[in-house]
Amino acid sequence: MTDVNGSRFRKAIDGWWRDEVVRELSGLIAIPAVSPAYEPDWAAKGTLHHAVRHVREWILGSGLLPGAHTEVIEFEGRTPLLLVDVPATSAAAEGGTVVLYGHLDKQPPLGDWSEGLGPWQPVLRDGRLYGRGAVDDGYAGYAAVTALAAVRAAGGEHGRAVVLLETGEESGSPDLPAYLEHLAGRLGDVELVICLDSAGLDNRRLWLTTSLRGAVQATVTVRVLDHPQHSGIASGIVPSSFRILRSLLDRVEDAATGRVTVPEMHTPIPDARRAETELLAALQPGVAGRFPFAGGTRPMDGDDTELLLNNTWRPALSVIGAAGLPDPGVAGAVLRASTSLRLSFRLPPTVDPETARQALVRTLTTGVPYGADVEVTDFMLVDGWNAAPRAPWLTAALDEVSEQVFGAPCAALGVGGGIPFIEMLGRRYPSAQFVVTGAIDPDGNMHGIDESIDLAHARRVTEAIACLIAAHAERAGAPA
């Protein structure tokens, strides 16, 4: 691999994280940069722009990347994108471009956080930094910049690198295709993509994501009246909108098993991914044990391999929102005019979300009981991703990096969430190598209450990225 000792990267990275990154990441947490899908007034509120300025000003003021070009790109009506273009350290290191990716937009606060914690209140406690966006994905830009700077500080080499930090990932990255088209000529020959927005099952190794599920989100509304009626007068004559919606849900999901019944949302599981999952289940038994089940609730299967496949290669439905239902404490004797549910279908990595969307609409709007009015609206589609085989040089580098930094071999896993950027860039640069990893751990609780980042783990991930960047440059400079 590379003859640059990873421990030399570690000293610089640990110093910068201690002296600067924790402070700057805390400032980023305090910015309520909620993603556009959850904040329609994002442009007027300016919080996404504030987040971009916050990170950009640190990069410019830190002096860690002399010669780098830092630019905010924003098309009218679209969310801003922060680009940091870092030239190669020398002509010998020049080759294809390394793209490092993260995002600055955040999920909404979601519920009541624990005592002393809050979504926009950075709190450092027992080596973890709490707050919305800490681990998903505010740290990514700092990790990318300090990894590149550490290679330089240690006297190593890196090729031309471009850091891309978008602000619409949590909304399905709707603006990213336009920006990637705009940047196609500037990115050049993309050889290596490093994504810092993924998760692992522990903090003891480098975790590599090999697949990501896609998604279809939609709001389905059943309307039976123009306005509500007294339930004693109308019930038995006017059908319940909730009952009709419940029957429509039975068309798309088996309520007894949770199996999604829309054929277009299924695909055969590749043999290689099934074998990989079996190895993962053996490496990390008791996969359900990391979830805070209430009371006597049990997982959906007793077999770890099947649970992991459910989470990575089978479709699943979550009802993530509702409207038309008053709080039980103030619910009157009223037959409501309508009921709306927000449905989130996670799709296998190779399923086309547009095909799934069309099938969902047909299923929910055809032959509706009592001829009730049904609308399916507000779609968000996310493409999945299935990794291509790794090049031998990258496989060797990853094995050595994980052993060197973590003292344990790397491990591969499919992830049940989605990262739209990966599929977009994979389609545009089919010969590029992808390293999809990150500092999200089982205790990070991304998207939930009490989100946090393990700072020691984040520093190790940063060190691993520095080693990979140096390995890529060594490969670029090696004789043919």
Buried (B, 14 or more C-beta within 10 A) or exposed (E): BBEBEBEBBBEBBBBBBEEBBBEBBBBBBBBBBBBBBBBEEBBEBEBBBBBBBBBBEBBEEBEBBEEBEBEEBBEEEBBBBBBBBBBBBEEBBBBBBBBBBBBBBBBBBEEEBEEEBBBBBBBEEEEBBBBBBBBBBBBBBBBBBBBBBBBBBBEBBBBBBBBBBBBBBBBBBBBBBEBBEEBEEEBEEBBBBBBBBBBBBBBBBBBBBBBBBBBBBBBBBBBBBEEBBEBEEBBEEBBBBBBBBBEBBEEBBEEEEEBBBBEBBBBEBBEEBBEBBBEBBEBBEEBBEEEEEEEEEEBEBEEBBBBBBBBBBBBBBEEEEEEBEEEEEEEEEBBBBBBBBBBBBBBBBBBBBEEBBEBBBEBBBEEBEEEBBBBBEEBBBBBBBBBEEBBEBBEBBBBBBBBBBBEEEBBBBBBBBBBBBBBBBBEBBEEBBBBBBBBBBBBBBBBEBBBBBBBBBBBBBBBBBBBBBBBBBBBBBEEE
